[in-house]
Amino acid sequence: MTLIQFIEENFLLTESNKKHLKKITTQIPDSFNFKNDYIVSKTSEIFFKEISIQKEISENSNNKMIGYEETAENLKMEDPKTPILMRFLDSKKWDGKVFYLEKKYYLGAILGKKKHPDWKTPPNWDGSLEMLEKFNKKPS
């Protein structure tokens, strides 16, 4: 399923959301799904700060991040203490996060191109690059 098909199937969208997602889908025709069953809940203020840091890191490392502007704008429109839910997205070449309100009202999605599309996440991953590299190291 394309990104817009996947999001439409799982969330409630406004016409503005649909228009934005159609633009992304023309840039990224990959098939998307949820990466796992995790649902993360934080306030809109915390998620806004997190994606802003991620945006800065992506710019400093010359990596493309798609969807930041719309997502950041929608998170800022919510009360800073509003609980927001997030799920991880996955495709063959892209990773991402989708943000939404409790009743599955879509707020936005951010996507970043995978540097190592064939890498897998280790069980009980501690978040470190070292653990990722060790887990995905191919025997010589």
C-alpha positions in Angstrom: 0.0 0.0 0.0 1.3 3.5 -0.8 1.7 5.9 2.1 -1.6 7.6 1.5 -3.5 4.3 1.1 -1.9 3.1 4.4 -2.6 6.2 6.3 -6.2 6.5 5.0 -6.9 2.9 6.0 -5.6 3.5 9.6 -6.4 7.1 10.4 -9.0 9.9 10.0 -7.7 12.6 7.6 -8.7 16.1 6.6 -8.7 17.2 2.9 -5.5 19.1 3.6 -3.9 16.0 5.0 -4.8 14.0 1.9 -3.4 16.7 -0.4 -0.1 16.7 1.5 0.1 12.9 1.6 -0.5 12.7 -2.2 2.5 15.0 -2.7 4.6 12.7 -0.5 3.3 9.6 -2.3 4.4 11.0 -5.7 8.0 11.4 -4.3 8.0 8.1 -2.4 5.9 5.4 -4.1 7.1 2.7 -1.7 4.7 0.3 0.1 4.3 1.2 3.8 3.2 -0.6 7.0 3.7 -0.3 10.7 7.2 -1.3 11.8 6.0 -2.9 15.0 3.1 -2.9 17.5 4.6 -0.1 19.7 2.4 2.9 20.4 4.3 5.8 22.1 2.4 8.4 24.0 3.9 11.8 24.8 2.7 15.4 24.9 2.6 17.5 21.7 5.2 19.7 23.2 7.7 16.8 23.7 7.1 15.3 20.2 7.5 18.8 18.6 10.9 19.2 20.4 11.9 15.6 19.4 11.1 16.0 15.7 12.8 19.4 15.6 16.0 17.9 16.9 15.6 15.1 14.3 15.2 17.6 11.6 18.3 19.5 12.7 20.3 16.2 12.7 19.0 15.2 9.3 20.0 18.6 7.8 23.5 18.5 9.5 24.1 15.0 8.0 22.7 15.9 4.5 19.8 13.4 4.9 16.4 14.1 3.6 13.4 14.3 6.1 10.0 14.5 4.5 6.8 15.7 6.3 8.4 17.8 9.0 6.8 21.1 8.2 3.2 19.8 8.2 3.7 17.6 11.3 5.5 20.4 13.3 2.7 22.9 12.4 0.0 20.4 13.5 1.8 19.5 16.7 2.2 23.2 17.6 -1.5 23.9 17.0 -2.4 21.4 19.8 -2.2 22.4 23.4 1.4 21.7 24.6 0.1 19.2 27.2 -2.2 17.3 24.7 -1.4 13.6 24.7 -0.3 12.5 21.2 0.2 9.0 20.0 3.0 7.9 17.6 3.7 4.7 15.7 6.7 3.7 13.7 6.3 3.4 9.9 8.4 1.2 7.6 9.0 0.7 3.9 11.9 -0.9 2.0 13.8 2.4 1.7 12.2 4.6 4.3 11.6 4.7 8.1 9.1 7.1 9.7 6.8 8.0 12.4 3.1 8.8 12.3 1.5 11.1 14.9 -2.2 11.2 15.8 -4.7 12.0 18.5 -6.5 9.3 20.5 -9.5 8.9 18.2 -7.0 8.2 15.3 -7.1 11.8 14.0 -4.0 12.1 11.9 -1.6 14.9 12.7 1.3 14.1 10.4 4.1 11.8 9.5 7.9 12.3 9.1 10.0 10.1 6.9 13.7 9.6 6.6 15.6 7.6 4.0 17.3 4.4 5.4 21.1 4.4 5.3 21.2 0.6 5.6 17.9 -0.7 4.2 18.9 -4.3 4.8 19.7 -3.9 8.5 17.4 -5.4 11.1 16.8 -4.0 14.6 18.3 -6.3 17.3 16.0 -7.7 20.0 16.3 -5.6 23.2 18.1 -2.9 21.2 19.6 -0.3 23.5 19.4 2.5 20.9 23.1 2.5 20.2 24.8 2.5 16.8 27.4 0.1 18.2 24.7 -2.5 18.9 23.1 -2.1 15.5 26.4 -2.5 13.7 27.4 -5.5 15.8 24.0 -7.2 15.2 24.1 -6.5 11.5 27.7 -7.4 10.9 28.0 -10.0 8.1 30.5 -12.8 8.7 33.5 -12.5 6.4 
